[in-house]
Amino acid sequence: MKKLFVISAIILSGCATQGDDRYSIEQDKAPEAVPTLEHVEDAQPRYEPYSRAGNKDYTVRGQSYQVIKNPDTYAEAGMASWYGKKFHGHQTSNGEIYDMFSMSAAHKTLPLPSYVEVENTANGKKAIVRVNDRGPFHEGRIIDLSYAAASKLDMLKTGTAPVKVTLLKVDKPKDENEWQGARLNRYFVQLVAMSSHDKAKQAADTFNKQFELPTDIHQSGAVYRVRLGPFYDYDQTQKAALLAREQQINEAFVVVEPIIDEPTPK
């Protein structure tokens, strides 16, 4: 086992960083080792039942908030901010794990989860994100974006940006069986990206033994991305991502790929 960790350390040299607790970081910040975000696509709006957690009215710092029930339309303009490493790997308000490399966001009153389009009105750039958290609780800010979403809107350096937020309403299909087949997703946890196929194969074999989980190599041009998976359950995927971070692969993140015309695994 010791040999496996040594090999992993060599493979990941320069991209793994020592983890720390979110509350030990006084000011939020970007990750030290920044993976390429070119592959990160917009969240794909799909029908999801609202989560059990995070959808009750609540009070923060003496301010009460009423969660909007089943909105058909919603649009607002204001300032957006973003949050990163301080909260990376910790629970969101609906009980999921915050991944700063996913296209997600926090909102004070929209039901969880919801899908919204966010437009940076200063530069016209847009992103679709999945709202799964509460916040931001700073006066004048209407939405808190993940690191990846903020990168797509080109607002990392400024920290905040004027935005327009529009709810993307997805109705529940009448045919439940048809919806299940059309909306099946496959999940991966990306661990590292390399320019050598041989080294990527070596890394995949090592991670397979180290984590006792399936591994995958995804080629994108001259880049080979080593991933855990595929998984067909999001909770299982997040557990795998946490396991990777426990082994100091702090920049591990979840990748979602839609599956069409494939049966749901038993």
N, C-alpha and C positions, 0 to 999 in steps of 0.2 A: 504493500500500500504506500509506503514511504516513497518508493521509486516513482509511482504514478504521480504523486504530488510534485516531485522534483521535475518530472517531465513537463507537467502542466505549468510550473513556474517558469521554465525555460520558454515554452511556447508563448506564454502570455506576458513575457518580459516587456515592460514599458506600457502595458495597457491595463494592468490590474492595480488597484489602489486599496489601501487599508480602509476598512469601513469605520464609521463612527455613528453615534447615536444622533438622531435628529435634534434633540434638545441640547446637545453639546455644541451645536453650530448657532451662534448668536444671530448671524445674518445669513439669509439664504444665499445660495450661489450656484453657479454652473458646475458641472463635473470637471475634474482635473483632466481626465482622459476623455476626449470627445469623439465618439464614433461618427462616421459619416451618416447623415440623416437623409441622404438622397432617396433611399429606398422607402422611407416612411410615407405612407400614403394617407389621404384623408380617412377619417373614420367612415365606415360604410353604414348609413342609416338603415336600420331594420327594426321590425317590431320586437319589443322586449317588454315583458310585464314589469311594472315598477317594483323595485326592491323593497323588502320588508324593513330594512334599516334606512334611516336618513330621510324619510318622507313625512315625519310628523312636524308640526309647528314647534319652534324652539326659540330660545333666548340666548344671546351671546352679548356679554358686556353690557347688560341691562337693556339691550335692544331686542324686541320681539320680532320674529319673522314668521309669516304665514306661507306655507308651501302651496303653490298653485295646484289645484286639483284638475287633472285631465284637460289641460289647455289645448285648444284647437289652433290658435294662432298666438304668436308672441314675438315682439320685436322691441328693441330698445337701443339707445345710443349712449355711449359714455366712455370711460377709460378702462382699458384692460391692463392687467399686470400678469406676471408669470411666477411660478414657483418651481424649484428644482431640487437640489441635492438634500436640503434639510428634511424634506418629506419623502424622498425616494425610498421605496421599500416598506413604507408604513401604511396603515389602514386609511382608506378614504371613508367618507361619511356613510356610504352604503355597504361598507364591510369588505370591499375589494382592496387590492394593494396598489398604492400609487406608483406608477411607472412614468418617470419624467420623459422617457423616450417614446411613449405612446401618444396618440392624438386624443387627449382628454382635457377636462376643464372642471373648475369649481364654480358654482353659481348659488346665490343665496336662496332662491325661491322656486326654481324650476324643479319638477319632479325628477327623481333619480331612477333609472338613467334617462336622459333625453339627448337628442342630437340637435346641434345648432350649427349654423354657418356663421363664422366670424369674419368680418371684413375690416382690415386695417384701412380706415378712411384717409389716412395720410399718404398711403402709397398704392391703394387699390388691391393689395394682395388679400386672398381669401383662404380660409381653411375650414374644414368640417371636423368638429370635435364631438366626443361623447362626454356628457356631463355626468360625473359619478361622485362629486364631492361638494362640500359646502364652503362658501367664502366668495370673494375676499371680504374681510371685515375691516377694510380701510375706507374711510369716507371718500366718496366720489368714484370708486371703482365698482364696475358691474360684473366683471368676470375675471377669473384667475386661470391662466392657460398653462398647460404643461410646457416643459422646456422645448419639446419637439414642435408643438403648435406655435410657440412664440418664435422659434427659428423660422418656421414656414412663413410667418407674417413679418419677418425681418424686424423684430422689436427686442431682440436680446440685449443690444447695446443700450437702447434708450430705457429699458426696464418697464415702461408703460407706453401705451399708444391709444389714440382715439379709435374706437371701433363701433361697428353696428352688429348687433347680435340678433339673428333670426332663427326661430324655432323651425325645425324640419319635422313636421308631423308625419308619423307612419302609423296607419291604421292596422289593426289586427286583421289578417286575412280570414275570410269566411271558411275556407277549406284549411283546416289545421294540418292535415297530412301534406298538402301541397306546400304549405309554408315551411314545414319542417324540412322537406327535401330541398327547397330552394334556398334556405337560409343556413344550411349547415356550414360551419367554419372548421378550419384546421389551424392549430396553433403550434408555434415553435418558440423556443427561447434562444435568441442569438447570443453566442458566447464571445466569438472573436471573428475578425475578418482578416484574410491573408491573401497575398499575391501568388502564392505557390500552392498548386494542387497537392503535391506530395506532402507538404507540411500540414495542409488542411486535413488530409487523410490521416496523418499521424495524430493530429489533435483530436479528430473525431473518434478514433480508436481509443485514445487515452480517456477522453471524457465518457465514452460508453462504459468503460470499466470503472472509472472513478465514481460516476453517479449511478451506475446500474440502470441507465435509461437509454432509450434509442437515440441515435444521433443522425444528423442529416447535413449534407453539404450542398449549399445553394450557390450556383455560379451566376454572377452578374458582371458581364464583361470580363475583365481580367482579375476580378475580385472573387474570392471563395469564402463564403460565410459559413462558419461551423455553428450548428444549432442543435439543441436538444429537441426531440420530437420526431414525428408529429404527435400531437395530443388532440383529443376530441372533446375535452372537458376543460373549461376555462379555469376552474378552481385548481385542477391538477396542474395546469400550466403555470399558474401563479406560485404554487408550491415548488415547482421545479425552478422557477426564477429565484425564489427565496433561497433554495438550496444552493444555487450557483453563487449568490451573493454571500452566503455564509462561508463559502470557500474563497472569498476575496475577489470574486469576479464581479465587481460592483457595477460595471456598466452592462451587465446582462439585461436584455429587455425582450418583451413579448412581441412576436410578429403574428399577425392574423392573415390567413389566406382563405378566401371563400371557396367552397367546393360546390360544384354543380353536377347534378345527375350522378351522385354517388350515394349508396345506401348508408343510413346511419349505422355506425358500428355498434354491435351488441355489447 
